[in-house]
Amino acid sequence: MPNDASLPIPAGHALRKLGRDIAVARRKRRISTADMAARLFVSRDTLWRLERGDPSVSAGTLATAVFVLGLHDRLANLASPSTDELALSLDEQRLPKHICRTRAS
């Protein structure tokens, strides 16, 4: 895969899993590779690269694929602050330990 060496290993694994999941979702919907590629305005080779998790496939192609599969809400919420466990934990750690009463003048 091109550019795979520059990816962190967990990111490469995540892309490959995402590609496999897209392929399964396509097959469950009984969409052929030729039809899916046509809907994405890409070649079948590009579709196959997407389904293998090739990091050089554009984010636009990925976004269009999840739209065609009806999964675009998941993509839209991928980095949602409300589900970002690390950020929520950091926010909690930054809370003051004690709150002092303000004095009335």
N, C-alpha and C positions, 0 to 999 in steps of 0.2 A: 504494500500500500504506500502510495506517495505520502510524504510528510509524517508518516507514522512514528518515525524515530524522534521527532520533535515534540510529540505528545507525551504528557505524563501517562504512565502505564494505566492507572485507573480510568483516565479519560478515554484511552483507546479501547479499553474493555467496555466502557459505557456506550461508546459509539457502535461497537460491534453488536452489543445486545440490542441497542435501539434499531439497528439495521435488520437484525433477525426478527425483532418484534414487528417492524413495518412489513416485512415479507410475509409473516404469518397473518397479520391483519389483512393484507391484500388478498392472500389466498382464501381466507375465511369469507371474504366478500365476493369471492369468485371473479376477481379482476385479473385478467391475463397480463403478462409482462408487456405485451404490445399495447394493450389498452391503457395500462397505467402510465407507460412512458409517453404515450400520446397526450394523456391528460396533464402530464407534468411538462410537456413541451421539451422533452429530452430524449436522447437515444436510449435504446434498451440497455446498452453498455453502461450508461450513466445510472440507470435504475439499478442494475446489478451492483454497481459500485456503492450506491446508497444502501442497498440491502446487505452489503458486506461490511458496512461501517467505515467506508473510505473517508478520511477526514478532508479530502480535497473536493468533495461534492459540496456545492454551495448551500448556505443556510436557506436561501430562497427555494431551492429544490426540496430540501427537507420540509420547509414550512408548507409548500404546496402539497407534498405527499401526505402530511398529516391532515391537511384540509380535505383532500380527496377522500381520505379514510374516515373523516368525521371526528378526528381527534385533536383539532386545532385548539380547543379550550385548554387542553393539557399543556400544550406548548405555550400558550399565552400566560399560564400560571406557573411556568417552570421555576422562575426566580421570585415568586410572590413573597413580599415581606411577611405576610401572615403565616407562611409555612416554612420560613427560613429558620430552622432550629438553632443554628449557630448564632445568628443575629439576635434572636429572641433571648438566648442564654446570655449573650454579652450585654443586652439591655438590662436583664435582671441583675447581672453582676455590678452594673454601674449605679444601681439604685442606692440612695443614701442608707447607711446603716441605722442612723438615728435622725429624727426630724425634731428640731428645736422649735418650741412655741415662740411666736413673735410677740413682742411686748407691745401692749397698747399704749399710746402716748397720752 
